[in-house]
């Protein structure tokens, strides 16, 4: 249940402060009046309940369950079921283990007088800013069922896109991990046994063999130190990436990588167009929608151009002209189509069409990128392992000479 901090005047006229638990602000004001206090300020602070504690403990609701919740709520509202009744039905019929507690808390807030957007906003771990903005617009405009359906569709497309990106990268990542594991095994367990055999002969070894043995001995001797240094380096880098300067430096590095950088920019473009188009279609004002879409870009270096566009739109400029400052994110063709869509009043539909078009193009590029990375990694892995093996086999080819 929500918790409220208050400042009030007592009967002596002194200002006092306190904290009360109530379902809504009206009940807080009523409680204070019953105590003979005159409220000066009442502000909600936190929502301390069983659900909040379970969320912090890790009992989160799956994205699929959130999508189901939004879609079921949209269907029930379309059928004419009152909001509180619809929330009660969804709470009772959900099959998730942790979701009923969350949905029940949302229902209690709505029954207590909160709007649905305010009730959902208590759970930022579950409902994104895009979702909240669209629900708020739907409640204000009287089309909450349509807004909820659009949110569910948007989240479905977002999860589908993320799934395709992850699926495209998982095989190259496995190849890289496998190559590293094979190299560590060879250098730590395989090479030392051969180097002990070669040492018994006392003859000079080929340069490649000596290099491989030296690398193996270094890893065996300083392996734990290397692991410790890597751990410290990872902690340092994570701390650096937590800063604005470090994050921007990392983003600049990623965006400069051939093939990979353009793919990142296109993914950001797809997210921006889909978020902005969906919000505009739900009736959200352009400036408000741009603020939410700016967050959806995900990269500070790319979202800077959106921030500039927001200021220009506020001053009366067109959206296409404002977005022209970020060439990495918005190609000239996109700007032309946005400009035409603004003139025709079809900006929301055009943005969604652009998102779908560039999403398909991104999918093709990812497939092509993986098609290049896979053989390259296989060749690199074979070259590294082959070099180590050849380095250890060279002395065997001259074994008779070493014995003499």
Beta strands, then each sheet from edge to edge (+ up, - down):
strand 1: 2-9
strand 2: 15-21
strand 3: 38-47
sheet 1: 2+ 1- 3+
end
